[in-house]
């Protein structure tokens, strides 16, 4: 018999979430910032400086935010792991019963559930409880550094796209070009993220472009309302 090799998309969840969030935030926040400042009547140098500052500050903020939040998740996972280790050492019978009931709830009869619990406990008691009781596994475990680097890097790439347009597009055409081009960038991001994650392309694309359009409209409106250079 030939082995049936499978590659599941869930293994990408850690870096994919951070990368999509970072790129989306980089495009939307930087383009919105540029549109808002341009609508207020600022000069090209001010707009460019504002965009660069937004890129650097945003990338660092994304890295710090991801690291802190995912570290909190990792700390929780470690605490649960330590708790399971203590319980397995002090109340093994209760833990074995807990596993048996979990397997019964999934459709096994009592005798088979106890047999499965005994065999898996003998092989890897802690790993079995972490996986089947708490839903924790190496595939989806929290990785703070990976999340921070993925988020910061993708934010910088996303923010650089509208920022480059500030250099090459004339001032009077900047707002509509930035808005349209950024929506195109967001649509491409939606397509790429959908392809990588295996989800519906149209839904992912519509989702990111819809919220991007709202952000651009609001910042442009605020810039024109105040009508003063920042």
CORTA-V115585 format. One record per residue. N is the residue number from 0. RES is the residue in three letters. SS is DSSP state (H for helix, E for strand, L for the rest). PHI is phi in radians with two decimals (* if undefined). D_LAST is the distance of its C-alpha to the last C-alpha in Angstrom with 1 decimal. Layout:
# CORTA-V115585
N & RES & SS & PHI & D_LAST
N & RES & SS & PHI & D_LAST
This chain:
# CORTA-V115585
0 & UNK & L & * & 69.4
1 & UNK & L & -1.57 & 66.1
2 & UNK & L & -1.23 & 63.1
3 & UNK & L & -1.72 & 60.5
4 & UNK & L & -1.47 & 57.1
5 & UNK & L & -2.23 & 54.0
6 & UNK & L & -2.12 & 50.4
7 & UNK & L & -1.62 & 48.3
8 & UNK & H & -1.27 & 44.6
9 & UNK & H & -1.10 & 44.1
10 & UNK & H & -1.15 & 44.3
11 & UNK & H & -1.62 & 40.8
12 & UNK & H & -1.07 & 39.2
13 & UNK & H & -1.10 & 37.7
14 & UNK & H & -1.38 & 35.7
15 & UNK & H & -1.18 & 35.2
16 & UNK & H & -1.04 & 33.4
17 & UNK & H & -1.15 & 31.0
18 & UNK & H & -1.21 & 30.5
19 & UNK & H & -1.14 & 29.8
20 & UNK & H & -1.06 & 27.5
21 & UNK & H & -1.13 & 25.5
22 & UNK & H & -1.11 & 25.4
23 & UNK & H & -1.07 & 24.5
24 & UNK & H & -1.16 & 21.6
25 & UNK & H & -1.10 & 20.5
26 & UNK & H & -1.16 & 20.5
27 & UNK & H & -1.16 & 19.1
28 & UNK & H & -1.19 & 16.3
29 & UNK & H & -1.24 & 15.0
30 & UNK & H & -1.11 & 15.6
31 & UNK & H & -1.12 & 14.0
32 & UNK & H & -1.09 & 10.8
33 & UNK & H & -1.13 & 11.0
34 & UNK & H & -1.09 & 12.0
35 & UNK & H & -1.11 & 9.4
36 & UNK & H & -1.21 & 6.5
37 & UNK & H & -1.14 & 9.3
38 & UNK & H & -1.15 & 10.3
39 & UNK & L & -1.39 & 7.4
40 & UNK & L & 1.65 & 8.6
41 & UNK & L & -1.27 & 6.8
42 & UNK & L & -1.36 & 9.8
43 & UNK & H & -1.07 & 12.1
44 & UNK & H & -1.16 & 11.8
45 & UNK & H & -1.14 & 8.2
46 & UNK & H & -1.10 & 9.1
47 & UNK & H & -1.11 & 12.3
48 & UNK & H & -1.11 & 11.2
49 & UNK & H & -1.11 & 9.1
50 & UNK & H & -1.13 & 12.3
51 & UNK & H & -1.12 & 14.6
52 & UNK & H & -1.07 & 13.3
53 & UNK & H & -1.12 & 13.6
54 & UNK & H & -1.10 & 17.0
55 & UNK & H & -1.13 & 18.3
56 & UNK & H & -1.12 & 17.2
57 & UNK & H & -1.15 & 18.4
58 & UNK & H & -1.10 & 21.7
59 & UNK & H & -1.18 & 22.4
60 & UNK & H & -1.13 & 21.7
61 & UNK & H & -1.10 & 24.0
62 & UNK & H & -1.10 & 26.6
63 & UNK & H & -1.14 & 26.7
64 & UNK & H & -1.10 & 26.7
65 & UNK & H & -1.12 & 29.5
66 & UNK & H & -1.11 & 31.5
67 & UNK & H & -1.16 & 31.5
68 & UNK & H & -1.20 & 32.3
69 & UNK & H & -1.26 & 34.9
70 & UNK & H & -1.11 & 36.4
71 & UNK & H & -1.09 & 36.9
72 & UNK & H & -1.11 & 38.7
73 & UNK & H & -1.11 & 40.8
74 & UNK & H & -1.10 & 41.7
75 & UNK & H & -1.12 & 43.0
76 & UNK & H & -1.10 & 45.0
77 & UNK & H & -1.14 & 46.5
78 & UNK & H & -1.12 & 47.5
79 & UNK & H & -1.14 & 49.1
80 & UNK & H & -1.09 & 50.9
81 & UNK & H & -1.11 & 52.3
82 & UNK & H & -1.11 & 53.4
83 & UNK & H & -1.12 & 55.3
84 & UNK & H & -1.07 & 57.0
85 & UNK & H & -1.13 & 58.2
86 & UNK & H & -1.16 & 59.4
87 & UNK & H & -1.16 & 61.3
88 & UNK & H & -1.37 & 62.9
89 & UNK & H & -1.74 & 64.0
90 & UNK & L & -2.34 & 64.5
91 & UNK & H & -1.09 & 65.3
92 & UNK & H & -1.15 & 67.4
93 & UNK & H & -1.15 & 64.7
94 & UNK & H & -1.20 & 62.3
95 & UNK & H & -1.14 & 64.8
96 & UNK & H & -1.14 & 65.3
97 & UNK & H & -1.07 & 61.6
98 & UNK & H & -1.11 & 61.5
99 & UNK & H & -1.02 & 64.6
100 & UNK & H & -1.19 & 63.1
101 & UNK & H & -1.08 & 59.9
102 & UNK & H & -1.22 & 62.0
103 & UNK & H & -1.10 & 64.1
104 & UNK & H & -1.12 & 61.1
105 & UNK & L & -1.60 & 60.3
106 & UNK & L & 2.05 & 63.7
107 & UNK & L & -1.45 & 66.2
108 & UNK & L & -1.30 & 69.5
109 & UNK & H & -1.03 & 70.1
110 & UNK & H & -1.10 & 72.4
111 & UNK & H & -1.21 & 70.2
112 & UNK & H & -1.06 & 67.1
113 & UNK & H & -1.16 & 68.9
114 & UNK & H & -1.14 & 70.1
115 & UNK & H & -1.10 & 66.6
116 & UNK & H & -1.04 & 65.2
117 & UNK & H & -1.14 & 68.0
118 & UNK & H & -1.21 & 67.6
119 & UNK & H & -1.22 & 63.8
120 & UNK & H & -1.15 & 64.0
121 & UNK & H & -1.13 & 66.7
122 & UNK & H & -1.40 & 64.5
123 & UNK & H & -2.79 & 61.1
124 & UNK & H & -1.08 & 60.9
125 & UNK & H & -1.15 & 57.4
126 & UNK & H & -1.05 & 55.8
127 & UNK & H & -1.15 & 57.6
128 & UNK & H & -1.19 & 56.3
129 & UNK & H & -1.08 & 52.7
130 & UNK & H & -1.33 & 52.8
131 & UNK & H & -1.53 & 55.0
132 & UNK & L & -1.59 & 54.2
133 & UNK & L & -1.89 & 50.5
134 & UNK & L & 1.30 & 49.4
135 & UNK & L & -1.76 & 48.3
136 & UNK & L & -2.66 & 49.0
137 & UNK & L & -1.12 & 47.9
138 & UNK & L & -1.13 & 46.4
139 & UNK & L & -2.04 & 43.6
140 & UNK & L & -1.16 & 43.5
141 & UNK & L & -1.19 & 40.1
142 & UNK & L & -2.31 & 38.8
143 & UNK & H & -1.01 & 35.7
144 & UNK & H & -1.17 & 35.2
145 & UNK & H & -1.04 & 35.7
146 & UNK & H & -1.13 & 33.2
147 & UNK & H & -1.13 & 30.6
148 & UNK & H & -1.17 & 31.1
149 & UNK & H & -1.09 & 31.3
150 & UNK & H & -1.18 & 28.1
151 & UNK & H & -1.13 & 26.0
152 & UNK & H & -1.12 & 27.5
153 & UNK & H & -1.21 & 27.1
154 & UNK & H & -1.08 & 23.5
155 & UNK & H & -1.07 & 22.8
156 & UNK & H & -1.13 & 24.9
157 & UNK & H & -1.08 & 23.2
158 & UNK & H & -1.21 & 19.6
159 & UNK & H & -1.18 & 20.9
160 & UNK & H & -1.11 & 22.0
161 & UNK & H & -1.21 & 18.9
162 & UNK & H & -1.16 & 17.3
163 & UNK & H & -1.10 & 20.3
164 & UNK & H & -1.17 & 19.7
165 & UNK & H & -1.07 & 16.4
166 & UNK & H & -1.32 & 18.9
167 & UNK & H & -1.82 & 21.6
168 & UNK & L & -1.76 & 20.3
169 & UNK & L & -1.03 & 19.4
170 & UNK & H & -0.98 & 16.0
171 & UNK & H & -1.20 & 17.5
172 & UNK & H & -1.69 & 19.3
173 & UNK & H & -1.09 & 16.7
174 & UNK & H & -1.07 & 15.9
175 & UNK & H & -1.13 & 19.7
176 & UNK & H & -1.15 & 20.8
177 & UNK & H & -1.05 & 18.5
178 & UNK & H & -1.09 & 19.6
179 & UNK & H & -1.17 & 23.2
180 & UNK & H & -1.11 & 23.5
181 & UNK & H & -1.18 & 22.0
182 & UNK & H & -1.14 & 24.5
183 & UNK & H & -1.15 & 27.2
184 & UNK & H & -1.05 & 26.2
185 & UNK & H & -1.12 & 26.4
186 & UNK & H & -1.09 & 29.7
187 & UNK & H & -1.11 & 31.1
188 & UNK & H & -1.08 & 30.1
189 & UNK & H & -1.07 & 31.9
190 & UNK & H & -1.13 & 34.9
191 & UNK & H & -1.10 & 35.1
192 & UNK & H & -1.11 & 34.8
193 & UNK & H & -1.17 & 37.4
194 & UNK & H & -1.13 & 39.7
195 & UNK & H & -1.21 & 39.4
196 & UNK & H & -1.57 & 39.9
197 & UNK & L & 1.33 & 42.5
198 & UNK & L & -1.84 & 40.9
199 & UNK & L & -1.19 & 40.5
200 & UNK & H & -1.17 & 38.3
201 & UNK & H & -1.12 & 37.3
202 & UNK & H & -1.13 & 36.5
203 & UNK & H & -1.12 & 34.2
204 & UNK & H & -1.19 & 32.5
205 & UNK & H & -1.11 & 32.0
206 & UNK & H & -1.07 & 30.7
207 & UNK & H & -1.31 & 27.8
208 & UNK & H & -1.27 & 26.8
209 & UNK & H & -1.07 & 27.0
210 & UNK & H & -1.22 & 24.5
211 & UNK & H & -1.12 & 22.2
212 & UNK & H & -1.07 & 22.3
213 & UNK & H & -1.10 & 21.4
214 & UNK & H & -1.10 & 18.3
215 & UNK & H & -1.12 & 17.1
216 & UNK & H & -1.10 & 18.0
217 & UNK & H & -1.15 & 16.3
218 & UNK & H & -1.21 & 12.9
219 & UNK & H & -1.12 & 13.2
220 & UNK & H & -1.12 & 14.5
221 & UNK & H & -1.16 & 11.8
222 & UNK & H & -1.08 & 9.1
223 & UNK & H & -1.22 & 11.8
224 & UNK & H & -1.11 & 12.7
225 & UNK & H & -1.41 & 9.7
226 & UNK & L & 1.00 & 9.3
227 & UNK & L & -2.32 & 6.4
228 & UNK & L & -1.18 & 3.8
229 & UNK & L & -1.53 & 0.0
